[in-house]
Amino acid sequence: MEQNSNPIEYLIEFAWANGADRFVVNNAKDELKKLKENPKEWVEEVYRANEFAVEQTNEYLDISKQMQDLKDSLGKPVAWATINDRGDLFDLRLQNNPYLDQNKTISLYRINNI
């Protein structure tokens, strides 16, 4: 057995020659045979995985473009509101009051291209 041309088969035979269990050697030979017999299935699986990755990437790019378009369509805030602990908006203002808690102040925008 040539160790450079068939290294996996060489290692299996080496293990057998050096006292490896017969079951382990036969199991390794069977697994190697399965790998040699199913390259078409592996190629198909890799192709499907690649198609899925391309679809996911394109979906991500579409969503990123939509988000950028939305960000571009929003100008400066047109009003500010305060939010309470329940999430209710109240106290609408045309100017931001810097003395109010800014964590509870919500900026309101208008979409420019409508």
N, C-alpha and C positions, 0 to 999 in steps of 0.2 A: 504494500500500500504506500503510495507516494504522499508524503506529509505536506508537500507544497501544493499539489493539485487538488487533493481531497482532504483538507485538514480535519473536517468533522468525522469522516469515516476513519481516518488515521487515529484520532483520539479515542473513538469507540473501540477499535481493535487494540489500541495500547492499553485501555482500561481492562479489556478482557484478558490480555496477556499478563497483566500485573495483578490479577486476582479479584477483579470486580465481580460482583454477583451476576449470575447468568440472567436473572430477571431484569436487572437494571440495564445490562447491555442490550438485551432483546427489546426492551422498552425504548431505549435510545434509537435503535435501528428502526423500529416502527415509526417513531416520531419523525425521523429523518426522511423516511419513505413518504409519509404524509405531506411533509413540506415540499418534497420533490414533485408529488403528484398534483398538488393544488395551486400551482402558480397563477392559473387563470382566475381562480376565486380570489386570491390575494390581490391581483391587479384590479378586479372589479370592485373589491371592497375599498381599495385605496382611491379608485376613481370616484366612487360614491362619497367617500369622506371629503375628497377634494371639491366635488360639486356642492356639498353641504357647506363647506367653508366659504366657497365663492358666493353662495346665496346669502349666507350670514353677513359676509363683508359688504355685499351690495346693499343689503337691508340697512346695515349700520351707516353706510355712506348716505343713503336716502334720508334716513332719520336725521343725520348730522346736517344735511343740506336744508331740510325742513326747519330744524331748530335755528340755523343761521339766518334763514329767510325771515322767520318770525322775529328773531332778535333785531334784524335790520329794519323790519317794518315798525318796530316800536321806537318811538322817539324818546323824548324826555318825559318824565312823569307829568301828568296833567292835574293830579290831585293826590291827596294823602288821606288815609283813614286809619283809625285806631281799631285794634282788635282786642276783644276780651278773652278770658280763659276758655269760654265755650266756642270761640271762633266767630263770634258775631262782629260784623263791621259796624262802627258808629263814628260819630264826630268827623264827618267828611270836611276837608279843608282844601283850599286852593294853594296854600303855602304850608310847607313842612315846619312844624314847631320843634326846634332842636331841643327844647327843654323837656319834651315828653320822652318816655322810654322808647328808644328807636327799635328795640326788639319787638315792640307791640305796634309799631307804625308800619303800615302797608302802603307801598307806592302803587298808584293806579295809572295805567297807560292807555293810550288810544292807538289802535292800529292805523298807520298813516296811509296805507294804500287802499283803503275802502272808501 
